[in-house]
Amino acid sequence: MSLPPMVAALVVASPKWPAPLRVVGFGFALCAVLVAMGAPRAARRGCVRLADQLLGTGLSAPLESPTSRVDRLRTSAYLTAHMAVGGAVTVVTCLSVFVAFIFLSVWLSGGGPVEGYGWTLHVEHGWQGLWAAVVCAGCLALAGYVAVGGAAAMRLLATILLGRRPAERLAAVEAQRDLLAQRNRLAQELHDSIGHTLTASTIQAAVASELMDSDPQAARRALSSIEETSRAAMDDLDHVLGVLREGESPTTPQRTLADLGPLTERVRQAGAGLRMETAGDLAKVPATVSREAYRIIQEGLTNALRHSEMAGISLRVVAQDGWLEVELINPIDAKVPFRPGRERRHGLTGIAERVRLLRGEVSAGRTDEHGAHWRLAARIPLSSVP
């Protein structure tokens, strides 16, 4: 890592310059190349990866957001420290190993003088020169300690210079929160879609079984509806799994209010008497509201199929005056006694969460304590969608 900046600095610092100017030019070129090496985003990712693998720092990978100037300078500072510490460790370990080899070879060869840097030491032969072996062991130990100390210093510097700043940690937490919220939303959508499909398919299968002998054509239509409903559920499942796998989903986009026709038709094919009323231009409803409203209606119709008498279900969808209003009323099966608290289900909880996220209002319950109808009403603003 030190070769590019060192070569560039040596090229810039011409030998023809005066010594002071050559030192300044060498330092300026060295710093410039190190700053340039730390500028690319890949440089920071590479440094983090190397620190994790070679030093065991356990640093988190940098975020995919554009690298700031501070992060570039921190990366350059880490490269400078890496070059300085690595150079010092290399020099000390090489010299220590070299000195150890010299003393040991002189002692084993019968002794003799060892000269260097103006010093002269005479190594005796045999036991009298045993101190040379001690010097050899000390040099090797010094090399090991210097290497371990250099690694510890680089581990500390990597944590300081390559670790995420508070702003980055906050952004990472927010990204994780958004990911969990998205997965929770996808789980809710999967619950709504599969729940609706299983409910409608169960009812249609029962109808087909009853009509198999008396009305084969109606039984075939019920079985065909089961096939279509199951295929739609498989599309939803494929879409959700595609998103969870962080790959591009091969299916069509999520359903909106424009898909209410096929949804209500499947409910009618299940044997339910459904009457739908719409008002306003539903095509102009914001996409987020349109998707969530479709899921609200789907879950409401699923609950109606499960708990109603299959007749007299009415759906009203109105988009006007800056609001989207959804009202679903269905009769309650008289055979099921009323018990307070029985109405609360996971589906209603999901509906309330969807409406609350869109800053809307929702209510669900019997029309009165001994009423024969269940009413689900949601009111969502169109102009302040988050």
C-alpha positions as CSV (number, residue, x, y, z in Angstrom):
1,M,0.0,0.0,0.0
2,S,2.9,2.3,0.5
3,L,4.4,1.8,-2.9
4,P,2.1,4.2,-5.0
5,P,2.6,7.2,-2.6
6,M,6.3,6.6,-2.1
7,V,7.0,6.2,-5.8
8,A,5.0,9.3,-6.6
9,A,6.7,11.3,-3.9
10,L,10.1,10.3,-5.0
11,V,9.3,11.2,-8.6
12,V,8.0,14.7,-7.6
13,A,11.0,15.4,-5.2
14,S,13.7,15.9,-7.8
15,P,17.3,15.3,-6.7
16,K,18.2,18.5,-8.4
17,W,16.2,20.5,-5.8
18,P,17.7,21.9,-2.6
19,A,17.3,19.6,0.4
20,P,14.7,21.7,2.2
21,L,12.6,22.0,-1.0
22,R,13.0,18.4,-1.7
23,V,11.7,17.4,1.7
24,V,8.7,19.7,1.3
25,G,7.9,18.4,-2.1
26,F,8.2,14.8,-0.9
27,G,5.8,15.4,2.0
28,F,3.3,17.3,-0.2
29,A,3.3,14.6,-2.9
30,L,3.0,11.9,-0.3
31,C,-0.1,13.5,1.3
32,A,-1.7,14.3,-2.0
33,V,-1.5,10.7,-3.2
34,L,-2.7,9.4,0.1
35,V,-5.8,11.7,0.0
36,A,-6.4,10.6,-3.6
37,M,-6.2,6.9,-2.5
38,G,-8.8,7.5,0.2
39,A,-11.3,9.4,-1.9
40,P,-13.1,6.5,-3.8
41,R,-15.9,4.9,-1.9
42,A,-14.4,1.5,-2.7
43,A,-11.2,2.5,-0.8
44,R,-13.2,2.8,2.5
45,R,-15.0,-0.5,1.8
46,G,-11.7,-2.2,1.1
47,C,-10.1,-0.9,4.2
48,V,-13.0,-2.0,6.3
49,R,-12.9,-5.5,4.8
50,L,-9.2,-5.8,5.2
51,A,-9.4,-4.6,8.9
52,D,-12.1,-7.1,9.6
53,Q,-10.3,-10.0,8.0
54,L,-6.7,-9.3,9.1
55,L,-7.2,-7.5,12.4
56,G,-10.6,-9.0,13.5
57,T,-12.1,-5.6,14.2
58,G,-15.7,-6.6,13.4
59,L,-16.4,-3.2,11.8
60,S,-19.7,-2.7,10.0
61,A,-19.7,-2.2,6.2
62,P,-20.0,1.5,5.1
63,L,-23.5,2.6,4.1
64,E,-24.3,2.9,0.4
65,S,-24.9,6.6,0.8
66,P,-22.4,9.0,-0.9
67,T,-19.1,9.2,1.0
68,S,-18.7,12.6,2.7
69,R,-15.6,14.7,2.8
70,V,-15.0,13.8,6.4
71,D,-15.1,10.1,5.6
72,R,-12.7,10.5,2.8
73,L,-10.2,12.3,5.1
74,R,-10.7,9.6,7.7
75,T,-9.9,6.9,5.2
76,S,-6.8,8.8,4.0
77,A,-5.7,9.2,7.6
78,Y,-6.1,5.5,8.1
79,L,-4.0,4.8,5.0
80,T,-1.4,7.1,6.3
81,A,-1.4,5.4,9.7
82,H,-1.4,2.0,8.0
83,M,1.7,3.0,6.0
84,A,3.5,4.5,8.9
85,V,2.8,1.7,11.4
86,G,3.3,-1.0,8.7
87,G,6.6,0.6,7.7
88,A,7.8,0.8,11.3
89,V,6.8,-2.7,12.1
90,T,8.5,-4.0,8.9
91,V,11.8,-2.1,9.6
92,V,12.0,-3.2,13.2
93,T,11.1,-6.9,12.6
94,C,13.4,-7.1,9.6
95,L,16.3,-5.6,11.6
96,S,15.6,-7.8,14.6
97,V,15.5,-11.0,12.6
98,F,18.6,-9.9,10.7
99,V,20.5,-9.1,13.9
100,A,19.4,-12.4,15.4
101,F,20.6,-14.3,12.4
102,I,24.0,-12.5,12.4
103,F,24.7,-13.2,16.1
104,L,23.6,-16.8,15.9
105,S,25.6,-17.5,12.8
106,V,28.7,-15.9,14.2
107,W,28.4,-17.9,17.4
108,L,27.8,-21.2,15.7
109,S,30.7,-20.6,13.3
110,G,33.2,-20.3,16.1
111,G,32.9,-16.7,17.2
112,G,34.2,-13.5,15.9
113,P,33.6,-9.7,15.8
114,V,30.2,-8.2,14.9
115,E,30.4,-4.6,13.6
116,G,27.6,-2.2,12.8
117,Y,26.8,1.5,13.2
118,G,30.2,2.2,14.8
119,W,29.9,-0.6,17.3
120,T,32.0,-3.7,17.5
121,L,31.1,-6.7,19.6
122,H,33.2,-9.8,19.9
123,V,31.4,-13.1,20.2
124,E,33.3,-15.8,22.0
125,H,33.3,-19.5,21.0
126,G,31.4,-22.1,23.1
127,W,29.8,-21.3,26.5
128,Q,31.5,-18.0,26.8
129,G,29.6,-16.7,23.8
130,L,26.2,-18.1,24.9
131,W,25.0,-14.5,25.4
132,A,24.8,-14.3,21.6
133,A,22.0,-16.9,21.7
134,V,20.2,-14.8,24.4
135,V,20.5,-11.7,22.1
136,C,19.2,-13.8,19.2
137,A,16.1,-14.9,21.3
138,G,15.6,-11.3,22.5
139,C,15.6,-10.0,18.9
140,L,13.1,-12.6,17.8
141,A,10.9,-11.8,20.8
142,L,11.2,-8.1,20.0
143,A,10.1,-8.8,16.4
144,G,7.1,-10.7,17.7
145,Y,6.1,-8.0,20.3
146,V,6.4,-5.3,17.7
147,A,4.2,-7.2,15.2
148,V,1.6,-7.8,17.9
149,G,1.8,-4.1,19.1
150,G,1.5,-2.9,15.5
151,A,-1.6,-5.0,15.0
152,A,-3.1,-3.7,18.3
153,A,-2.4,-0.1,17.3
154,M,-3.9,-0.6,13.8
155,R,-7.0,-2.3,15.4
156,L,-7.5,0.8,17.6
157,L,-7.0,3.2,14.7
158,A,-9.3,1.2,12.4
159,T,-12.1,1.5,15.0
160,I,-11.5,5.2,15.3
161,L,-11.0,6.1,11.6
162,L,-13.1,3.5,9.8
163,G,-15.9,3.0,12.3
164,R,-19.3,4.6,11.7
165,R,-19.8,8.1,12.9
166,P,-22.9,8.8,15.1
167,A,-24.7,10.1,12.0
168,E,-23.9,6.9,10.1
169,R,-25.1,4.8,13.1
170,L,-28.3,6.7,13.2
171,A,-28.8,6.3,9.5
172,A,-28.2,2.5,9.9
173,V,-30.7,2.3,12.7
174,E,-33.3,4.1,10.6
175,A,-32.6,1.9,7.6
176,Q,-33.1,-1.2,9.8
177,R,-36.3,0.3,11.2
178,D,-37.6,0.9,7.6
179,L,-36.6,-2.7,6.6
180,L,-38.5,-4.1,9.6
181,A,-41.5,-1.9,8.9
182,Q,-41.5,-3.1,5.2
183,R,-41.3,-6.7,6.3
184,N,-44.1,-6.2,8.7
185,R,-46.2,-4.6,6.0
186,L,-45.4,-7.5,3.6
187,A,-46.4,-10.0,6.2
188,Q,-49.7,-8.1,6.7
189,E,-50.3,-8.1,3.0
190,L,-49.6,-11.8,2.8
191,H,-51.9,-12.5,5.7
192,D,-54.7,-10.5,3.9
193,S,-54.2,-12.2,0.5
194,I,-53.8,-15.8,1.7
195,G,-56.6,-15.4,4.3
196,H,-59.0,-14.1,1.7
197,T,-58.0,-16.9,-0.7
198,L,-58.4,-19.7,1.8
199,T,-61.8,-18.4,3.0
200,A,-63.2,-17.9,-0.5
201,S,-61.8,-21.3,-1.7
202,T,-63.3,-23.1,1.3
203,I,-66.7,-21.7,0.7
204,Q,-66.5,-22.3,-3.0
205,A,-65.4,-25.9,-2.5
206,A,-68.4,-26.5,-0.2
207,V,-70.7,-25.0,-2.8
208,A,-69.2,-27.2,-5.6
209,S,-69.6,-30.3,-3.4
210,E,-73.3,-29.6,-2.8
211,L,-74.0,-28.8,-6.5
212,M,-71.9,-31.5,-8.0
213,D,-74.9,-33.8,-8.7
214,S,-77.8,-31.3,-9.0
215,D,-76.1,-28.5,-11.0
216,P,-72.7,-29.6,-12.5
217,Q,-72.3,-26.4,-14.4
218,A,-72.5,-24.3,-11.2
219,A,-70.1,-26.7,-9.6
220,R,-67.6,-26.3,-12.5
221,R,-67.9,-22.5,-12.1
222,A,-67.1,-22.7,-8.4
223,L,-64.1,-24.9,-9.1
224,S,-62.9,-22.5,-11.8
225,S,-63.3,-19.6,-9.4
226,I,-61.1,-21.6,-6.9
227,E,-58.5,-21.9,-9.5
228,E,-58.5,-18.2,-10.3
229,T,-58.5,-17.2,-6.7
230,S,-55.6,-19.5,-5.9
231,R,-53.6,-18.2,-8.9
232,A,-54.1,-14.6,-7.7
233,A,-52.9,-15.6,-4.2
234,M,-49.8,-17.3,-5.8
235,D,-49.0,-14.1,-7.6
236,D,-49.2,-12.2,-4.3
237,L,-47.0,-14.8,-2.6
238,D,-44.5,-14.7,-5.4
239,H,-44.4,-10.9,-5.2
240,V,-43.8,-10.9,-1.4
241,L,-41.1,-13.6,-1.6
242,G,-39.4,-11.7,-4.4
243,V,-39.2,-8.6,-2.3
244,L,-38.0,-10.5,0.8
245,R,-35.2,-12.1,-1.2
246,E,-34.1,-8.6,-2.2
247,G,-34.5,-9.5,-5.9
248,E,-36.8,-8.2,-8.5
249,S,-40.2,-9.7,-8.3
250,P,-41.4,-11.2,-11.6
251,T,-45.0,-10.5,-10.9
252,T,-47.2,-7.5,-11.6
253,P,-47.3,-4.5,-9.2
254,Q,-49.5,-4.6,-6.0
255,R,-53.2,-4.4,-6.5
256,T,-55.1,-1.1,-6.1
257,L,-58.7,0.1,-6.1
258,A,-58.6,-0.5,-9.9
259,D,-58.7,-4.2,-9.1
260,L,-61.9,-4.1,-7.0
261,G,-63.9,-5.6,-9.9
262,P,-62.1,-9.0,-9.9
263,L,-62.1,-9.0,-6.1
264,T,-65.8,-8.4,-5.7
265,E,-66.5,-10.9,-8.5
266,R,-64.6,-13.6,-6.6
267,V,-66.7,-12.8,-3.5
268,R,-69.9,-13.2,-5.5
269,Q,-68.7,-16.4,-7.0
270,A,-68.3,-17.7,-3.5
271,G,-72.0,-17.4,-3.1
272,A,-72.2,-14.0,-1.3
273,G,-74.7,-11.4,-2.1
274,L,-72.6,-8.3,-2.5
275,R,-73.7,-4.9,-3.5
276,M,-71.0,-2.3,-4.3
277,E,-71.4,1.5,-4.7
278,T,-68.6,3.8,-5.8
279,A,-68.4,7.6,-6.1
280,G,-65.7,9.9,-7.2
281,D,-62.7,9.3,-9.4
282,L,-60.9,6.3,-7.8
283,A,-58.2,6.5,-10.5
284,K,-57.0,9.8,-9.0
285,V,-56.5,8.3,-5.5
286,P,-52.8,8.4,-4.5
287,A,-51.1,5.1,-5.1
288,T,-50.2,4.5,-1.5
289,V,-53.8,5.1,-0.4
290,S,-55.2,3.0,-3.3
291,R,-53.0,0.0,-2.4
292,E,-53.8,0.1,1.3
293,A,-57.5,0.7,0.7
294,Y,-57.6,-2.4,-1.5
295,R,-56.1,-4.5,1.3
296,I,-58.6,-3.0,3.8
297,I,-61.5,-3.9,1.6
298,Q,-60.1,-7.4,1.0
299,E,-59.7,-8.1,4.7
300,G,-63.2,-6.7,5.4
301,L,-64.7,-8.9,2.7
302,T,-62.8,-11.9,4.1
303,N,-64.2,-11.3,7.5
304,A,-67.7,-10.9,6.0
305,L,-67.4,-14.3,4.3
306,R,-66.3,-15.9,7.5
307,H,-68.8,-14.5,9.9
308,S,-71.9,-13.3,7.9
309,E,-74.9,-15.0,6.4
310,M,-73.5,-14.5,2.9
311,A,-76.4,-12.2,1.9
312,G,-76.9,-8.5,2.1
313,I,-73.3,-7.5,2.1
314,S,-72.8,-3.9,1.0
315,L,-69.6,-2.1,0.1
316,R,-69.4,1.7,-0.4
317,V,-66.2,3.4,-1.7
318,V,-66.2,7.2,-2.1
319,A,-63.4,9.6,-3.0
320,Q,-64.4,13.2,-2.6
321,D,-63.6,16.4,-0.7
322,G,-60.0,15.2,-0.1
323,W,-61.0,12.0,1.7
324,L,-61.4,8.3,0.7
325,E,-64.2,6.7,2.6
326,V,-64.7,2.9,2.8
327,E,-67.8,1.4,4.4
328,L,-68.6,-2.3,4.5
329,I,-71.7,-3.6,6.2
330,N,-72.7,-7.2,6.4
331,P,-75.3,-9.1,8.4
332,I,-74.1,-11.3,11.3
333,D,-74.9,-14.9,11.5
334,A,-77.7,-15.2,14.0
335,K,-76.4,-18.6,15.2
336,V,-73.3,-17.0,16.6
337,P,-74.1,-15.4,20.0
338,F,-72.8,-12.0,20.8
339,R,-69.8,-12.0,23.2
340,P,-68.0,-8.7,24.0
341,G,-64.4,-8.9,22.7
342,R,-65.1,-11.6,20.2
343,E,-64.9,-9.2,17.3
344,R,-61.2,-8.3,17.7
345,R,-59.1,-10.3,15.2
346,H,-55.6,-9.9,13.7
347,G,-57.2,-8.8,10.5
348,L,-58.9,-5.8,12.2
349,T,-55.7,-5.0,14.0
350,G,-53.9,-4.9,10.6
351,I,-56.7,-2.7,9.2
352,A,-56.3,-0.3,12.1
353,E,-52.5,-0.2,11.6
354,R,-52.9,0.6,7.9
355,V,-55.4,3.4,8.5
356,R,-53.3,4.9,11.4
357,L,-50.2,5.0,9.2
358,L,-52.1,6.9,6.6
359,R,-53.4,9.4,9.3
360,G,-56.9,8.2,8.9
361,E,-59.8,7.1,11.1
362,V,-61.3,3.7,11.4
363,S,-64.1,2.1,13.3
364,A,-65.5,-1.5,13.4
365,G,-68.2,-3.2,15.4
366,R,-71.9,-4.1,15.6
367,T,-74.3,-1.4,14.7
368,D,-75.6,-1.6,18.3
369,E,-75.2,-4.0,21.2
370,H,-77.9,-6.4,19.9
371,G,-77.6,-5.3,16.2
372,A,-77.8,-7.8,13.4
373,H,-75.1,-6.1,11.2
374,W,-71.4,-5.5,11.4
375,R,-70.0,-2.2,10.1
376,L,-66.4,-1.4,9.1
377,A,-65.7,2.2,8.2
378,A,-62.4,3.8,7.3
379,R,-61.7,7.4,6.4
380,I,-58.3,8.3,4.9
381,P,-57.1,11.7,3.8
382,L,-55.8,12.1,0.3
383,S,-53.7,15.2,0.6
384,S,-51.4,14.4,3.5
385,V,-50.2,10.9,2.7
386,P,-46.9,10.2,4.4
